[in-house]
């Protein structure tokens, strides 16, 4: 059945289209002024010195793993309740992900479990601001400082979020954002590294551009690098979208509030809470279903009867086939991750979801729960 309500939808305007067409007409499609402008505007928005555009959030994370000196035999503390890219960036460098459990309310890294799992082989911590809710940065940074460890911020889902009045992108040694079409703003594909560290900035620019140095000749390469550059069309779309980001964030918060209000008296699902000292940047809208509800039956009923998509968010990375094959016997207990992952569902969510559509989703879900219970 065709989806009656899309799971996500990019918010594109005629100005966005014209911005891309302007680049196409110019003939300058790569390594041009729009990418430089996008980087400058993103650095200003996040309140940092440097921004390095990449062709995906995954590429941004990979570069930050390399820039943090992580290599074979090193351990990186990371949640399993995350998108696979967080862990893949570690595996690309043949380092070892050490999976850390999550907090029972925000589903972000549990700072106490981070402290418990540090060993002499620990090289870094990768924090994930899951679903756009900032991690508990004061506690994580205190642990990191005690042990002399860098924190990489996987803030790919959290553009515009704030922790105690500071925008994400300012925490850890560097952060990585992503701009896939379901994100708060989009460049199609694309990502960006943000940092105040001059060394990370210089090294990241080289790694993203085939290992070329900033002052070297065109075909001189100082190190092994990658083609992780963002093209001019995507950058132009990013510049245009960034101008509307405050509007996007408000729209998404309004949709989230409408869902929360309509779920208030439902005993079969609980929206994720937002801590008082953060501003959440709503990426997806995830509900935690009551114990005993068969999520697979709920998904099937809603999709087949009404054409409304639901998604499991997240299936833990340590249970993914390729990770379990390599690390399955060494992954310690993750009780909160295991419990939460069996009960979380993402429901349709985007900037322009109407109140009628929100009510329809909640009503259909209620009917599905009755069917599946």
MARVO-49563 format. One line per field, with one value per residue (C-alpha): residue in three letters; chain; x, y, z. Coordinates in steps of 0.5 Angstrom, whole numbers. Example, Ala and Ser with C-alpha at 12.3 -4.5 7.8 and 13.67 -1.06 7.14 Angstrom:
2
type: [ALA	SER]
mol: [A	A]
X: [25	27]
Y: [-9	-2]
Z: [16	14]
END
This chain:
373
type: [UNK	UNK	UNK	UNK	UNK	UNK	UNK	UNK	UNK	UNK	UNK	UNK	UNK	UNK	UNK	UNK	UNK	UNK	UNK	UNK	UNK	UNK	UNK	UNK	UNK	UNK	UNK	UNK	UNK	UNK	UNK	UNK	UNK	UNK	UNK	UNK	UNK	UNK	UNK	UNK	UNK	UNK	UNK	UNK	UNK	UNK	UNK	UNK	UNK	UNK	UNK	UNK	UNK	UNK	UNK	UNK	UNK	UNK	UNK	UNK	UNK	UNK	UNK	UNK	UNK	UNK	UNK	UNK	UNK	UNK	UNK	UNK	UNK	UNK	UNK	UNK	UNK	UNK	UNK	UNK	UNK	UNK	UNK	UNK	UNK	UNK	UNK	UNK	UNK	UNK	UNK	UNK	UNK	UNK	UNK	UNK	UNK	UNK	UNK	UNK	UNK	UNK	UNK	UNK	UNK	UNK	UNK	UNK	UNK	UNK	UNK	UNK	UNK	UNK	UNK	UNK	UNK	UNK	UNK	UNK	UNK	UNK	UNK	UNK	UNK	UNK	UNK	UNK	UNK	UNK	UNK	UNK	UNK	UNK	UNK	UNK	UNK	UNK	UNK	UNK	UNK	UNK	UNK	UNK	UNK	UNK	UNK	UNK	UNK	UNK	UNK	UNK	UNK	UNK	UNK	UNK	UNK	UNK	UNK	UNK	UNK	UNK	UNK	UNK	UNK	UNK	UNK	UNK	UNK	UNK	UNK	UNK	UNK	UNK	UNK	UNK	UNK	UNK	UNK	UNK	UNK	UNK	UNK	UNK	UNK	UNK	UNK	UNK	UNK	UNK	UNK	UNK	UNK	UNK	UNK	UNK	UNK	UNK	UNK	UNK	UNK	UNK	UNK	UNK	UNK	UNK	UNK	UNK	UNK	UNK	UNK	UNK	UNK	UNK	UNK	UNK	UNK	UNK	UNK	UNK	UNK	UNK	UNK	UNK	UNK	UNK	UNK	UNK	UNK	UNK	UNK	UNK	UNK	UNK	UNK	UNK	UNK	UNK	UNK	UNK	UNK	UNK	UNK	UNK	UNK	UNK	UNK	UNK	UNK	UNK	UNK	UNK	UNK	UNK	UNK	UNK	UNK	UNK	UNK	UNK	UNK	UNK	UNK	UNK	UNK	UNK	UNK	UNK	UNK	UNK	UNK	UNK	UNK	UNK	UNK	UNK	UNK	UNK	UNK	UNK	UNK	UNK	UNK	UNK	UNK	UNK	UNK	UNK	UNK	UNK	UNK	UNK	UNK	UNK	UNK	UNK	UNK	UNK	UNK	UNK	UNK	UNK	UNK	UNK	UNK	UNK	UNK	UNK	UNK	UNK	UNK	UNK	UNK	UNK	UNK	UNK	UNK	UNK	UNK	UNK	UNK	UNK	UNK	UNK	UNK	UNK	UNK	UNK	UNK	UNK	UNK	UNK	UNK	UNK	UNK	UNK	UNK	UNK	UNK	UNK	UNK	UNK	UNK	UNK	UNK	UNK	UNK	UNK	UNK	UNK	UNK	UNK	UNK	UNK	UNK	UNK	UNK	UNK	UNK	UNK	UNK	UNK	UNK	UNK	UNK	UNK	UNK	UNK	UNK	UNK	UNK	UNK	UNK]
mol: [A	A	A	A	A	A	A	A	A	A	A	A	A	A	A	A	A	A	A	A	A	A	A	A	A	A	A	A	A	A	A	A	A	A	A	A	A	A	A	A	A	A	A	A	A	A	A	A	A	A	A	A	A	A	A	A	A	A	A	A	A	A	A	A	A	A	A	A	A	A	A	A	A	A	A	A	A	A	A	A	A	A	A	A	A	A	A	A	A	A	A	A	A	A	A	A	A	A	A	A	A	A	A	A	A	A	A	A	A	A	A	A	A	A	A	A	A	A	A	A	A	A	A	A	A	A	A	A	A	A	A	A	A	A	A	A	A	A	A	A	A	A	A	A	A	A	A	A	A	A	A	A	A	A	A	A	A	A	A	A	A	A	A	A	A	A	A	A	A	A	A	A	A	A	A	A	A	A	A	A	A	A	A	A	A	A	A	A	A	A	A	A	A	A	A	A	A	A	A	A	A	A	A	A	A	A	A	A	A	A	A	A	A	A	A	A	A	A	A	A	A	A	A	A	A	A	A	A	A	A	A	A	A	A	A	A	A	A	A	A	A	A	A	A	A	A	A	A	A	A	A	A	A	A	A	A	A	A	A	A	A	A	A	A	A	A	A	A	A	A	A	A	A	A	A	A	A	A	A	A	A	A	A	A	A	A	A	A	A	A	A	A	A	A	A	A	A	A	A	A	A	A	A	A	A	A	A	A	A	A	A	A	A	A	A	A	A	A	A	A	A	A	A	A	A	A	A	A	A	A	A	A	A	A	A	A	A	A	A	A	A	A	A	A	A	A	A	A	A	A	A	A	A	A	A	A	A	A	A	A	A	A	A	A	A	A	A	A	A	A	A	A	A]
X: [0	2	4	-1	3	10	15	19	20	25	22	24	23	23	29	33	32	34	40	42	40	45	51	49	49	55	59	63	61	66	72	68	66	59	62	67	61	57	63	63	56	56	62	58	52	55	59	66	72	72	67	70	64	64	60	56	56	59	65	66	66	71	75	75	77	83	84	84	89	85	88	88	88	85	78	73	67	61	53	50	44	45	46	51	55	58	61	63	67	71	71	74	81	81	80	75	68	67	59	57	50	45	41	34	30	34	37	44	51	51	57	57	58	63	67	66	69	75	81	89	87	81	83	77	70	64	58	52	46	41	34	37	37	44	48	50	56	58	58	62	67	69	70	74	78	80	82	85	81	78	71	68	61	57	51	49	42	42	43	41	40	43	46	46	45	51	50	52	58	62	63	68	74	70	63	60	53	49	44	41	33	30	35	33	36	38	44	41	47	52	56	60	66	66	71	75	82	86	90	84	81	88	88	81	81	87	84	77	81	86	91	93	96	93	99	102	101	95	98	102	99	102	98	93	87	80	75	70	69	62	60	58	50	50	53	49	43	46	47	40	37	41	38	31	34	31	24	25	27	20	16	19	18	11	9	13	9	2	4	6	-1	-5	-1	-2	-7	-5	-3	0	6	11	14	21	22	26	31	30	37	37	34	32	33	27	30	25	19	20	15	17	11	8	11	8	6	8	12	12	4	3	8	4	-3	-1	2	-3	-9	-7	-1	3	10	13	21	24	29	34	36	42	49	52	46	47	50	57	58	56	60	66	65	59	62	66	60	58	51	47	41	38	40	37	30	29	31	25	20	22	18	19	13	12	15	17	16	9	6	-1	-6	-10	-5	-2	-9	-10	-3	-5	-12	-9	-3	-9	-13	-6	-5	-11	-10	-3	-5]
Y: [0	7	11	16	20	20	18	24	30	35	42	45	52	56	59	53	51	57	57	50	52	58	54	49	55	58	52	52	45	43	47	53	59	56	51	56	60	54	53	60	60	54	56	62	59	54	59	55	57	52	48	43	41	33	29	25	25	18	21	27	22	18	24	25	18	19	26	24	19	12	6	-1	-4	2	2	7	8	9	7	1	5	9	9	4	10	12	5	4	10	7	0	3	5	-2	0	-3	-1	-2	-1	3	3	9	13	10	17	21	14	18	15	14	17	12	6	10	11	4	1	6	1	3	1	7	12	16	17	18	21	21	26	21	24	31	31	33	28	30	34	36	29	26	32	31	23	25	30	25	20	25	22	26	26	26	29	25	31	28	28	35	41	47	43	47	44	49	55	53	50	43	43	47	40	35	36	37	35	32	34	31	33	27	29	27	32	38	41	38	38	32	28	31	33	38	38	43	45	50	46	49	42	38	43	43	35	34	39	35	28	30	33	27	28	35	40	47	50	45	44	41	34	34	30	30	24	18	22	21	24	27	34	37	39	46	44	41	47	52	48	48	56	57	52	54	61	58	53	57	57	49	48	52	48	41	43	45	38	35	39	37	29	30	33	28	22	25	20	14	9	5	10	15	20	21	27	33	35	42	45	43	45	39	39	35	30	24	23	17	13	8	3	0	-7	-13	-10	-14	-8	-12	-13	-6	-4	-9	-7	0	-1	-6	-2	5	6	9	8	6	5	1	6	3	-4	-4	-4	-10	-14	-13	-19	-16	-13	-19	-24	-20	-18	-22	-26	-20	-15	-14	-13	-7	-8	-1	-1	-8	-6	0	-2	-7	-2	4	6	12	15	20	27	33	40	41	35	37	37	32	28	28	26	20	17	17	14	9	7	6	1	-2	-3	-6	-11	-13	-14]
Z: [0	-2	5	6	11	9	15	13	8	7	7	0	-3	-9	-6	-5	-12	-15	-11	-14	-21	-20	-19	-24	-29	-27	-29	-22	-19	-14	-10	-11	-7	-4	0	3	4	7	12	14	16	19	24	25	27	32	35	33	29	24	19	14	9	8	3	9	16	16	13	18	23	20	19	26	28	24	27	34	33	33	30	31	38	41	44	43	48	44	45	42	41	35	28	25	22	29	30	23	23	29	25	19	23	26	32	37	39	47	48	53	56	56	61	62	60	54	51	51	54	61	64	70	65	61	67	69	62	61	61	59	52	51	46	46	47	42	45	41	42	40	37	38	45	48	52	59	57	64	67	60	60	67	66	60	63	69	64	59	54	48	46	39	39	34	34	27	29	33	29	33	40	46	53	58	53	49	42	40	36	42	46	46	41	35	33	26	23	18	13	10	7	14	18	21	14	8	3	0	2	6	13	16	22	27	32	35	35	29	29	27	22	18	18	17	11	8	10	6	0	-2	3	0	4	5	2	-3	-10	-14	-14	-8	-3	4	7	5	4	2	-3	2	-1	-1	-8	-10	-11	-4	-1	-4	-2	5	5	3	8	14	13	15	20	26	22	21	29	31	26	29	36	35	31	37	42	38	39	46	48	44	47	54	56	52	57	51	49	53	49	51	56	55	61	63	62	54	48	44	36	34	29	29	34	38	43	48	48	54	56	53	46	40	36	30	30	31	25	20	22	21	15	11	14	13	10	15	16	23	24	30	33	34	33	37	33	37	35	28	24	22	29	33	28	30	38	40	45	48	49	56	59	56	60	59	51	51	54	51	44	44	46	41	35	31	28	22	23	19	19	16	19	20	26	22	20	28	30	25	27	34	33	28	33	39	34	33	40	41	35	38	45]
END
